[in-house]
Amino acid sequence: QVEAREALEAKAGADAPKVEAFDRWMDSDGYYPMDAVAKILGVGRNTLYARLRATGVIMAGSTRPYQRYAHHFVIVAGTTFQGHAYQTTKVRPSGVPFIARKLGIVLAAPAAISA
């Protein structure tokens, strides 16, 4: 048990910079806006949406994910000053590495991820 605990503590220490970097991109609700995810992955927002549609994660002609991938996303409702309702797709923390894997993108080293 001692070795397992030490290994977990070492991993937590090694992961700390990565966690800190990812936390900088997160909004106050604990989700990542799609433009922030695009920056983390080194692509543009429109390119990210296009590639997610091409891989079948996001519905064609939409910014909403298919149900099978919905657990990685959250749809946030809002209202403009003029009273018009809208919906914004945001990414849950589990979604960033999921999207990277799905698109074949290797996440940058933690030091390279900055706000």
N, C-alpha and C positions, 0 to 999 in steps of 0.2 A: 504494500500500500504506500509506503514512503516513496518508492521510486515512481509510482504512478502520480502521486501528488506533486512531486518535484517536476515531473515531465509536464504536467498541466500548468504549473506555475511558470515554467520556462516558456511554454507556448503562449500563455497569456502575456508575458513580458514581450515576446517577439511580435505578437499581434497588436500590441498597444498603439504603435504609430499608424498602422493601417486603420484601426478602429477610429482613432482621432481624426485622420484624414477624411474618412467617410462621414463622420459626424459633422464636419464642417459644411458638407453639401446638403445635409438634411434640413427640411423646413421645420417650423415650430410644431407641426402635427406628427413629426417622426417619419415623414415620407419624403421621397426624392422627386422633385419636379423633373419632367422628361428632359428639359434642356440641361439640367445638372447631370443627369445620367449620361446624356450624349457627350458632355464635356469629360466626364470620368472615363468614358470609353474611347475618347479621341475622335468622335464623329460629330457631324451636325445633327440638329434635332430632326430636320426633315429626312435626312439620310437614315437616321435611327428608325423613324417610323416606317420608311419604305422597306428597310431590311426586315423589320419585325412583321410587316405584312407579307413579305415574300416568304418568310419562314413559317407563316401560319400562326403567329402569336397574336397579332392584332388583326381585327376584321378589316376586310377591304373597304375602302372609302370611309373609314372611321378611325378614331383614336382609342377605341375600346378593345380590350383583350377578349379572346375567346374564353368561354367558361372554364375550360380545362386549365387555363393559365391564370385565372382570376385571382388566385390566392397570392400571386406575386404583385398585384396591382390594387389600387383603390380608386374609385371614381368619386371625385369631390364635387358637390353641387355648389353653385354660387349664383349671385344676382348682380347684374351691372347697376350702375347708378340710374339708368333709365328704366330699371325694373325687369329687364330681360334675363331669363334663366339660362344658365350654361352649365356644362359639366367639363371637368378637367381630369385627365388621367394622370395619376401619380404612381410612383413605384415604391413598394414596400422594401425594407432593408434586404429581405431575401431575394428580391427581384434583380438587384444589380449584378451579383455573380451569375444568376440564372440567365439574364440577358447576354452577358459576356460569353458564357458557355454556348448558348443557343446560336450566337452570331460568330463564334470562333475567334473571339477577341481575347487576348491575354491582358488581364488587368495590369495597369502600370504599377511599378514599385511604389510603395506608400509615400516615399519622399517626392515622387513626381506628381502626386495628386495634391494640388493646392487650390485654394479658393480664388 
